[in-house]
Amino acid sequence: MSSDKVLLDYGSGGRASQRLISELFLKHLGNPELARLNDAARLDLRGPLAFSTDTFTVDPIFFPGGDIGSLAVHGTVNDVAMLGAEPRFLSCGFIIEEGLPMADLERIVASMGRAAAKAGVFVVTGDTKVVPRSAVDKIFINTTGIGEIIVDPGPSGDRARPGDAVLISGTVGDHGLAVLSTRQGLSFETPVVSDSAALNHLIVRLIRELPDIHVLRDPTRGGLATTLNEIAESSGVGCEIDEAALPISPEVSGGCSFLGLDPLYLANEGKFLCFLPEGLAQRALEIMRSDPLGRAARRIGSVGADNPGKVVLRTGLGGRRLLNMLEGEQLPRIC
């Protein structure tokens, strides 16, 4: 590129825009469909589809374990997969602040390319806008994903049923604390690393072998507690969660104690909840634990007819308390 900073001219639609597309975006995200440079992509899809969109504004844009680019791919791939679908295609929209170092932009786009390749999805269309300084904070990215649903009926947030087991694929709170500690310049004896990852390969294997899964959901903003409440409310059931069974790493537990945070309300970007009939729970855990992204999978509770729309936490002291949905914004711009 002719400049080491992003210029307003790169968003003009002229020669500078074409250089940015060909020398950066196609270099890292290129595939035959994107290379056509049409204003839309022609896709070959059949049957029912899952479709999701998300916008990523995380601050800082680089954090231990990831960056805004890989996060944008992982987040949308995971949202599509949670409906029992195999993600296939992504679109990407970039809003870039004038003056962003070109090296940072290339690092982000290269990270997106690696994340998409690992997830087995193609970026087939996109858009770039450059705005004046201070009109946006460095870079915002929107990704939209589409995938083919491979099980019917598929998992859905309103399908939890009394008698279901509640599983989590691994430790909670890692992403939220990793972003916060970087933002605040904090360091811990053992670094906290984001769990950002594409879960679709594990999800596809799980639903192909166990098609009677009722709910899959990734507990992102608002964390595990908020997501459990959303499922309980949508399904009209009660969830009872065992505090002693919750997988929380010592690093996250210690960091949250120091900062006065509750890890159950911190965002996760590489974990998922699974609700399914009791008789399938052990096999589901075996499948999850056989994958590097599910090695710390555990059963954390069960679903009942009592307390519909509520989540009850069985504490380590033998008590019971309501685990409410997040009130307010515990950590802004976490994804």
TAQUIUR-V59286 format. One record per run of one state. SS is the DSSP state (H for helix, E for strand, L for the rest). FROM is the first residue (numbers start at 1). LEN is the number of residues. If there is no record, write none. Layout:
BEGIN
ss=(SS	SS)
from=(FROM	FROM)
len=(LEN	LEN)
END
This chain:
BEGIN
ss=(L	E	L	H	L	H	L	H	L	E	L	E	L	E	H	L	E	L	E	H	L	E	L	E	L	E	L	H	L	H	L	E	L	H	L	E	H	L	H	L	H	L	E	H	L	H	L	E	L	E	L	E	L)
from=(1	5	6	8	12	15	30	32	36	49	57	62	64	66	68	82	85	98	101	102	120	122	132	139	150	164	169	174	185	200	210	213	218	223	236	238	243	246	250	260	263	266	273	278	290	292	295	298	305	311	315	320	323)
len=(4	1	2	4	3	15	2	4	13	8	5	2	2	2	14	3	13	3	1	18	2	10	7	11	14	5	5	11	15	10	3	5	5	13	2	5	3	4	10	3	3	7	5	12	2	3	3	7	6	4	5	3	13)
END
